[in-house]
Amino acid sequence: MATRTTTRRTPGFRCGECGWTTVKWVGRCGECQAWGTVAETGAATAARTAAASVVTPAQRIADVDVTRAAARPTGVAEFDRVLGGGLVPGGVVLVAGEPGVGKSTLLLDVAARTARSGADVLYVSGEESAAQVRTRAERISAMADTLYLAAETDLATVLGHVESRSPALLVVDSVQTIASADVEGQAGNVSQVREVAGSLIQAAKARGVAVLLVGHVTKDGSIAGPRVLEHLVDVVIQFEGDRHSRLRLVRAVKNRFGPTDEVGCFDLSDVGITGLPDPSGLFLSSRDHAVPGTCVTVTLEGRRPLVAEVQALVAPSTLPSPRRTSSGLDASRLAMVIAVLDKRAGAPVGSRDIFAATVGGVRITEPAADLAIVCALASSVVDQPLATDVVAFGEVGLAGEVRRVTGLDRRLSEAARLGFRHALVPAGSLADSSVPEGIRAVEVSDVARAIEAMGRLAGGRPSTAPAVGTV
């Protein structure tokens, strides 16, 4: 029998973002550096804690039943890819994203597909009425006999629905709209979010219910609410996408049941959201004829190769400070590539306006796209198009050298699958990589030689050229 723990309360202050505590009020958190998040609270200090009697003895690790942690597919292949195979009974998944990005649409589709498999699914909406949810379900064909809706904002009522229905899947949209009557404050504050999430996680673990929580994000794109929420849940899913584009990317920021380097691609339209097993075509413009200032690269989103197109426009500037505008590319990385191109290759780009963008709303952040940016800029400067069957990938250094990149085999295989016949790759990278049949890889050591090779490929090369060449 456990001895009761005595506690005493001392005044203190706690950060609402990360939970950092201090004995006096400060305007800026000493841990996460957030302003205005430190508030007064009563910190409970334990005087002593006695040992309790063991109810369930510890097991040998070899005797633990692993079938309870087996993932069950949801029926949405791209979502299962990110989750690591599907939803685990008792697992809690936090899905975060900006308003209107498609979180509710995707989770309603997942709920309907799970219900069609014969399991009971409970969808709790704290932002919309049951009629609004049904209207969306009819629009995206997400109707199912065992899909139950409840428009509730009280935590106790939600737990009552879970106890009476015993669903296999619980969807809560969203966790910031549910509040507990036992906790002071409005729904969405630090104390309420912590209490709601803790109660739902406890119910999920006790009953073996898979839980999908929808979370809001702040202006800077981070998950709203206390940082401890991300540590409590088992999986954190980030929903990304430009609201002016139909493309949506889903990636796992944290996953206790699978890898965090998988990315799911979805197409959001008026009739719902559908998975894209082969989304590379969305990131390419029409390839009927060559246009100056464009170059194709292969980027890796986790372990998934995606073919993307970089477009650049270099024009004379009438301003003392030339404009540098980018969309879908890292602005600081673009500025560095422009400086290297001007200094190391002698390209007249320093005093000109430069506009660079990607096609299809995809965002490229990895350095492997540097060589494609160089080729696109050089092509726009000389107003000479690059051949439509050429791809380029390589990291560019400040000395103008082209450095090796990871995943070269996957990049080349994806380019060959889509019909590309030439590839500009970093020098020395083919020594431990295999070139797929049908594609010819040309190694380049620096940006000057890359531009030189680009010009030769644009003008056409003899078909008798060797399979692998070094420039």
C-alpha positions as CSV (number, residue, x, y, z in Angstrom):
1,M,0.0,0.0,0.0
2,A,1.4,3.3,-0.9
3,T,2.0,6.0,1.6
4,R,0.2,9.3,0.8
5,T,2.5,11.9,-0.6
6,T,2.4,15.3,1.1
7,T,2.8,18.4,-0.9
8,R,3.3,22.1,-0.3
9,R,2.6,24.9,-2.8
10,T,5.1,27.7,-3.4
11,P,4.5,30.6,-5.7
12,G,6.3,30.5,-9.1
13,F,6.1,31.4,-12.7
14,R,5.8,29.1,-15.8
15,C,6.3,29.6,-19.5
16,G,3.2,28.7,-21.5
17,E,5.2,27.5,-24.5
18,C,7.8,25.2,-23.1
19,G,7.0,24.8,-19.4
20,W,10.1,26.5,-18.1
21,T,9.7,27.6,-14.5
22,T,11.3,30.4,-12.5
23,V,10.8,31.9,-9.0
24,K,10.2,35.5,-10.3
25,W,8.4,37.0,-13.3
26,V,10.4,37.8,-16.4
27,G,9.3,39.1,-19.8
28,R,11.2,36.6,-21.8
29,C,11.4,32.8,-21.3
30,G,14.9,31.7,-20.5
31,E,14.4,28.4,-22.3
32,C,12.5,29.0,-25.6
33,Q,13.2,32.8,-25.7
34,A,9.5,33.5,-26.3
35,W,8.2,36.9,-25.1
36,G,5.1,37.4,-22.9
37,T,4.5,33.7,-22.2
38,V,5.6,33.6,-18.5
39,A,2.6,33.6,-16.1
40,E,2.2,33.1,-12.4
41,T,1.3,29.7,-11.1
42,G,1.4,27.7,-7.9
43,A,4.2,25.1,-8.2
44,A,3.5,21.9,-6.3
45,T,6.6,20.5,-4.5
46,A,6.6,17.0,-3.2
47,A,7.9,16.5,0.3
48,R,8.4,12.8,0.0
49,T,7.1,9.8,-2.0
50,A,6.9,6.3,-0.7
51,A,7.1,3.1,-2.7
52,A,3.8,1.6,-3.8
53,S,2.8,-2.1,-4.2
54,V,3.3,-3.5,-7.7
55,V,0.1,-4.5,-9.4
56,T,1.5,-5.8,-12.7
57,P,5.0,-7.4,-12.3
58,A,7.7,-6.5,-14.8
59,Q,8.1,-8.9,-17.8
60,R,11.0,-10.2,-19.7
61,I,11.4,-8.3,-22.9
62,A,11.1,-11.5,-24.9
63,D,7.7,-12.2,-23.3
64,V,6.1,-8.9,-24.3
65,D,3.2,-9.3,-26.7
66,V,4.0,-7.2,-29.8
67,T,0.7,-7.8,-31.6
68,R,-0.8,-4.9,-29.7
69,A,1.6,-2.5,-31.4
70,A,0.9,-3.8,-34.9
71,A,-0.1,-1.0,-37.3
72,R,-3.4,-1.3,-39.0
73,P,-3.7,0.4,-42.5
74,T,-6.2,3.2,-42.8
75,G,-6.9,2.7,-46.5
76,V,-5.1,5.9,-47.5
77,A,-1.8,4.7,-48.8
78,E,0.0,8.0,-48.7
79,F,-1.1,8.6,-45.1
80,D,-0.1,5.0,-44.1
81,R,3.4,5.7,-45.7
82,V,4.0,8.6,-43.3
83,L,2.6,6.8,-40.3
84,G,4.8,3.8,-40.9
85,G,2.1,1.3,-42.0
86,G,-1.0,2.6,-40.4
87,L,-2.6,3.5,-37.0
88,V,-1.5,1.6,-33.9
89,P,-4.2,0.8,-31.3
90,G,-3.7,3.1,-28.3
91,G,-1.5,5.4,-30.4
92,V,-2.1,9.1,-30.4
93,V,-1.4,11.1,-33.5
94,L,-1.2,14.9,-33.6
95,V,-2.0,16.4,-37.0
96,A,-0.9,20.1,-37.3
97,G,-1.2,22.5,-40.2
98,E,-2.5,26.0,-41.2
99,P,-6.2,26.7,-41.5
100,G,-7.7,25.5,-44.8
101,V,-4.7,23.2,-45.7
102,G,-7.0,20.1,-45.7
103,K,-6.5,18.5,-42.2
104,S,-10.2,18.0,-41.6
105,T,-10.9,16.7,-45.1
106,L,-8.1,14.1,-44.9
107,L,-9.0,12.9,-41.4
108,L,-12.7,12.6,-42.4
109,D,-11.7,10.5,-45.3
110,V,-9.5,8.3,-43.0
111,A,-12.4,8.0,-40.6
112,A,-14.8,6.9,-43.3
113,R,-12.4,4.3,-44.8
114,T,-11.8,2.9,-41.3
115,A,-15.5,2.7,-40.6
116,R,-16.1,0.9,-43.9
117,S,-13.8,-1.9,-42.7
118,G,-16.3,-2.7,-40.0
119,A,-14.9,-0.7,-37.1
120,D,-16.8,1.9,-35.1
121,V,-15.3,5.4,-35.5
122,L,-16.2,8.5,-33.5
123,Y,-15.6,11.9,-35.0
124,V,-15.8,14.7,-32.5
125,S,-16.0,18.2,-33.9
126,G,-15.4,21.2,-31.7
127,E,-15.4,23.8,-34.5
128,E,-18.3,22.7,-36.7
129,S,-21.7,21.3,-36.2
130,A,-22.6,17.8,-37.1
131,A,-24.6,19.0,-40.1
132,Q,-21.5,20.8,-41.4
133,V,-19.4,17.7,-41.1
134,R,-22.0,15.6,-42.8
135,T,-22.2,18.1,-45.7
136,R,-18.4,17.8,-46.2
137,A,-18.6,14.0,-45.9
138,E,-21.3,13.8,-48.7
139,R,-19.2,16.1,-50.9
140,I,-16.0,13.9,-50.6
141,S,-17.9,10.6,-50.5
142,A,-16.9,9.8,-46.9
143,M,-20.2,8.3,-45.7
144,A,-20.2,5.1,-43.6
145,D,-22.7,3.3,-41.4
146,T,-20.4,3.0,-38.4
147,L,-19.1,6.5,-38.6
148,Y,-20.5,8.5,-35.6
149,L,-20.5,12.3,-35.3
150,A,-20.6,14.4,-32.1
151,A,-20.3,18.2,-31.9
152,E,-18.9,18.6,-28.4
153,T,-16.5,21.0,-26.6
154,D,-16.7,19.6,-23.1
155,L,-14.0,17.1,-22.2
156,A,-16.2,15.1,-19.8
157,T,-18.8,14.6,-22.5
158,V,-16.2,13.5,-25.1
159,L,-14.9,10.9,-22.6
160,G,-18.5,9.8,-22.0
161,H,-19.0,9.2,-25.8
162,V,-15.8,7.2,-25.9
163,E,-16.9,5.1,-22.9
164,S,-20.4,4.4,-24.3
165,R,-19.3,3.8,-28.0
166,S,-15.9,2.1,-27.5
167,P,-14.7,3.1,-31.0
168,A,-11.6,1.7,-32.7
169,L,-10.7,5.2,-33.9
170,L,-11.3,8.6,-32.3
171,V,-10.9,11.8,-34.3
172,V,-10.9,15.1,-32.3
173,D,-11.1,18.3,-34.4
174,S,-9.5,20.2,-32.7
175,V,-7.8,19.7,-29.4
176,Q,-7.7,23.5,-28.8
177,T,-11.5,23.7,-28.9
178,I,-12.1,21.1,-26.1
179,A,-12.2,22.3,-22.5
180,S,-12.5,20.8,-19.1
181,A,-14.8,22.2,-16.4
182,D,-12.2,21.2,-13.7
183,V,-9.5,23.5,-15.1
184,E,-9.7,27.3,-15.0
185,G,-9.4,29.3,-18.2
186,Q,-10.8,29.2,-21.7
187,A,-10.4,26.4,-24.2
188,G,-7.0,26.6,-26.0
189,N,-4.9,28.0,-23.1
190,V,-1.9,26.1,-21.7
191,S,-3.7,24.5,-18.8
192,Q,-6.7,23.4,-20.9
193,V,-4.7,21.9,-23.7
194,R,-2.5,20.0,-21.3
195,E,-5.5,18.6,-19.4
196,V,-7.5,17.7,-22.6
197,A,-4.5,16.0,-24.2
198,G,-3.5,14.1,-21.1
199,S,-7.1,12.8,-20.5
200,L,-7.5,11.7,-24.2
201,I,-4.1,10.0,-24.1
202,Q,-4.9,8.2,-20.9
203,A,-8.2,7.0,-22.4
204,A,-6.5,5.8,-25.6
205,K,-3.9,3.8,-23.7
206,A,-6.4,2.2,-21.4
207,R,-8.9,1.2,-24.1
208,G,-6.6,0.6,-27.0
209,V,-8.3,3.3,-29.1
210,A,-6.3,5.0,-31.9
211,V,-6.7,8.8,-31.6
212,L,-6.2,11.5,-34.2
213,L,-5.9,15.0,-32.8
214,V,-6.1,18.1,-35.0
215,G,-3.8,20.9,-33.8
216,H,-3.6,24.5,-34.7
217,V,-0.4,26.3,-35.7
218,T,0.9,29.7,-34.8
219,K,1.9,32.5,-37.3
220,D,5.4,31.1,-37.6
221,G,4.1,27.6,-38.5
222,S,4.9,25.9,-35.2
223,I,2.3,23.9,-33.3
224,A,0.1,26.0,-31.0
225,G,-0.2,25.2,-27.3
226,P,2.4,24.0,-24.9
227,R,5.5,22.3,-26.2
228,V,4.8,19.4,-23.8
229,L,1.9,18.4,-26.1
230,E,4.4,17.2,-28.7
231,H,6.2,15.1,-26.2
232,L,3.0,13.4,-24.9
233,V,1.7,12.1,-28.2
234,D,3.2,9.2,-30.1
235,V,3.2,10.8,-33.6
236,V,3.4,14.4,-34.8
237,I,2.3,14.9,-38.4
238,Q,2.9,18.2,-40.2
239,F,0.5,19.2,-43.0
240,E,2.2,21.6,-45.5
241,G,1.1,23.3,-48.7
242,D,0.4,26.6,-50.3
243,R,-3.3,27.4,-50.2
244,H,-3.1,28.7,-53.8
245,S,-1.8,25.3,-54.9
246,R,-3.5,21.9,-54.9
247,L,-0.4,20.1,-53.7
248,R,-0.3,19.0,-50.1
249,L,2.7,17.4,-48.4
250,V,2.4,15.4,-45.2
251,R,5.5,14.6,-43.2
252,A,6.2,13.0,-39.8
253,V,8.1,15.3,-37.4
254,K,8.0,12.6,-34.7
255,N,7.1,9.0,-35.0
256,R,7.5,6.3,-32.3
257,F,6.1,3.6,-34.6
258,G,8.0,4.2,-37.8
259,P,10.5,6.4,-39.7
260,T,10.4,10.2,-39.9
261,D,11.9,10.5,-43.4
262,E,8.8,9.6,-45.4
263,V,6.6,12.1,-47.1
264,G,3.0,11.7,-48.4
265,C,1.7,13.7,-51.3
266,F,-1.9,14.6,-51.8
267,D,-4.0,16.5,-54.3
268,L,-6.7,18.7,-52.7
269,S,-9.7,19.6,-54.9
270,D,-13.4,20.4,-54.6
271,V,-14.3,16.7,-54.5
272,G,-11.9,15.8,-51.6
273,I,-8.3,14.9,-51.1
274,T,-6.6,12.1,-52.9
275,G,-3.1,10.5,-52.6
276,L,-0.5,11.0,-55.3
277,P,1.7,7.9,-55.6
278,D,3.6,9.6,-58.4
279,P,3.5,13.4,-58.0
280,S,6.6,14.2,-60.1
281,G,4.5,15.4,-63.0
282,L,3.0,18.2,-60.9
283,F,6.4,19.9,-60.5
284,L,7.2,20.1,-64.2
285,S,6.0,22.6,-66.8
286,S,5.2,21.7,-70.4
287,R,8.2,20.0,-71.9
288,D,7.0,20.4,-75.5
289,H,9.7,22.9,-76.3
290,A,12.8,24.2,-74.5
291,V,12.7,27.6,-72.8
292,P,15.7,29.6,-71.6
293,G,16.0,29.8,-67.8
294,T,14.7,26.4,-66.8
295,C,16.4,23.3,-65.4
296,V,15.1,20.1,-63.8
297,T,16.5,18.6,-60.7
298,V,15.7,15.6,-58.5
299,T,15.1,16.4,-54.8
300,L,14.8,14.0,-52.0
301,E,11.9,14.5,-49.6
302,G,12.9,12.0,-46.9
303,R,13.6,8.8,-48.9
304,R,11.3,9.8,-51.7
305,P,12.8,11.2,-54.9
306,L,10.7,14.0,-56.5
307,V,11.5,15.6,-59.9
308,A,11.1,19.4,-59.7
309,E,11.8,22.2,-62.1
310,V,13.7,25.4,-61.3
311,Q,12.9,28.5,-63.3
312,A,15.0,31.7,-63.4
313,L,14.7,35.1,-65.2
314,V,17.6,37.4,-65.4
315,A,16.7,40.9,-66.6
316,P,18.5,44.3,-66.8
317,S,17.9,46.4,-63.7
318,T,17.1,50.1,-63.5
319,L,17.5,50.2,-59.7
320,P,20.6,51.0,-57.7
321,S,20.1,47.7,-55.8
322,P,19.0,44.9,-58.2
323,R,16.0,42.9,-57.1
324,R,16.3,39.3,-55.8
325,T,12.9,37.5,-55.7
326,S,12.4,33.8,-55.0
327,S,9.4,31.5,-54.7
328,G,9.8,27.9,-53.4
329,L,13.6,28.4,-53.0
330,D,15.7,29.4,-50.0
331,A,16.4,33.1,-50.5
332,S,19.8,33.1,-48.7
333,R,20.8,30.0,-50.7
334,L,19.8,31.7,-53.9
335,A,21.8,34.8,-53.0
336,M,24.9,32.6,-52.4
337,V,24.6,30.8,-55.7
338,I,24.3,34.2,-57.5
339,A,27.4,35.5,-55.8
340,V,29.4,32.3,-56.7
341,L,28.2,32.5,-60.3
342,D,29.3,36.1,-60.6
343,K,32.7,35.6,-59.0
344,R,33.8,32.1,-60.0
345,A,32.2,31.8,-63.5
346,G,32.3,35.5,-64.6
347,A,28.6,35.6,-65.3
348,P,27.1,39.1,-65.4
349,V,24.4,38.6,-62.8
350,G,25.5,40.9,-60.0
351,S,23.9,44.0,-61.4
352,R,20.7,42.5,-62.8
353,D,17.3,41.7,-61.5
354,I,16.9,38.0,-60.8
355,F,13.7,36.1,-60.2
356,A,13.7,32.4,-59.4
357,A,10.9,30.0,-58.6
358,T,9.8,26.4,-58.6
359,V,6.9,24.9,-60.5
360,G,3.8,23.4,-58.9
361,G,4.2,25.0,-55.5
362,V,6.9,22.6,-54.3
363,R,9.5,24.1,-51.9
364,I,13.1,23.0,-52.3
365,T,15.4,23.5,-49.4
366,E,18.2,20.9,-49.8
367,P,21.6,22.1,-51.3
368,A,21.4,19.4,-54.0
369,A,19.4,21.9,-56.1
370,D,22.2,24.4,-56.3
371,L,23.5,23.1,-59.6
372,A,20.1,23.3,-61.2
373,I,19.8,26.9,-60.0
374,V,23.2,27.6,-61.6
375,C,22.1,26.1,-64.9
376,A,18.8,27.9,-64.9
377,L,20.5,31.3,-64.2
378,A,23.2,30.7,-66.8
379,S,20.6,29.7,-69.4
380,S,18.6,32.9,-68.8
381,V,21.8,35.1,-69.0
382,V,22.8,33.7,-72.5
383,D,19.1,33.3,-73.5
384,Q,19.9,29.7,-74.6
385,P,17.6,26.9,-73.5
386,L,18.9,23.8,-71.9
387,A,18.0,20.5,-73.5
388,T,14.7,19.1,-72.2
389,D,16.1,15.7,-71.4
390,V,18.8,17.1,-68.9
391,V,18.7,17.0,-65.1
392,A,21.2,18.5,-62.7
393,F,21.9,18.0,-59.0
394,G,24.9,19.0,-56.9
395,E,25.8,21.2,-54.0
396,V,27.7,24.4,-54.9
397,G,30.4,25.7,-52.5
398,L,31.8,29.2,-52.1
399,A,34.9,28.3,-54.1
400,G,32.7,27.4,-57.0
401,E,33.2,23.6,-56.6
402,V,30.3,21.2,-57.1
403,R,30.1,18.8,-54.1
404,R,28.7,15.3,-53.9
405,V,25.1,14.7,-52.7
406,T,23.4,11.8,-51.0
407,G,21.0,9.4,-52.7
408,L,22.6,9.7,-56.1
409,D,21.3,6.2,-57.2
410,R,17.7,7.1,-56.3
411,R,18.0,10.5,-58.1
412,L,19.3,8.9,-61.3
413,S,16.8,6.1,-61.3
414,E,13.9,8.5,-60.9
415,A,15.2,10.7,-63.7
416,A,15.7,7.7,-66.0
417,R,12.2,6.5,-65.2
418,L,10.7,9.8,-66.3
419,G,12.6,9.7,-69.6
420,F,15.6,12.0,-69.0
421,R,18.7,11.1,-70.9
422,H,21.4,13.3,-69.5
423,A,22.4,14.2,-66.0
424,L,25.0,16.7,-64.6
425,V,26.4,15.2,-61.4
426,P,29.3,16.2,-59.1
427,A,32.8,14.9,-60.0
428,G,33.8,11.7,-58.3
429,S,30.2,10.7,-57.3
430,L,29.9,7.9,-59.9
431,A,32.7,5.9,-58.4
432,D,30.4,4.2,-55.8
433,S,27.1,4.7,-57.8
434,S,25.5,2.9,-60.7
435,V,24.1,4.7,-63.7
436,P,20.7,3.3,-64.9
437,E,20.4,2.2,-68.4
438,G,19.2,4.9,-70.8
439,I,20.7,7.9,-69.0
440,R,24.2,9.4,-69.5
441,A,25.8,11.0,-66.5
442,V,28.3,13.9,-67.0
443,E,30.6,14.7,-64.0
444,V,31.4,18.4,-63.4
445,S,33.9,19.7,-60.9
446,D,32.9,23.4,-60.7
447,V,30.3,25.8,-61.9
448,A,32.4,27.0,-64.9
449,R,32.7,23.5,-66.2
450,A,29.0,22.8,-65.4
451,I,28.0,25.8,-67.6
452,E,30.4,24.6,-70.3
453,A,28.8,21.1,-70.2
454,M,25.3,22.6,-70.2
455,G,26.1,24.5,-73.4
456,R,27.4,21.4,-75.2
457,L,24.3,19.4,-74.2
458,A,22.1,22.3,-75.4
459,G,23.8,22.3,-78.8
460,G,23.6,18.5,-79.1
461,R,26.3,15.9,-78.6
462,P,27.3,13.0,-80.8
463,S,25.5,9.8,-80.0
464,T,28.8,8.0,-79.9
465,A,29.8,9.8,-76.7
466,P,30.8,7.5,-73.8
467,A,28.1,6.5,-71.2
468,V,29.9,8.4,-68.5
469,G,32.0,11.5,-69.1
470,T,34.0,13.9,-67.0
471,V,34.1,17.6,-67.8
